């Protein structure tokens, strides 16, 4: 069996595995842009904005997962 990286190199004009992932999971592009944005860094509504961009309902994080608490 041919590894996927070897296969993508051996087939001309085949996108790389990373490009296939981005096409399959476009929410990664929206969320990556959100997480690296200086505007949203240390913003209280980051989880709500992430939910909005992913078209899902926002949830409150458990206390052990909040940035202010070690965990």
Secondary structure, DSSP 8 states (H G I E B T S, - for coil): ---HHHHHHHSTT---HHHHHHHH-THHHHHHHHHH-TTTTT-TTHHHHHHHHHTS------GGGSTTS--
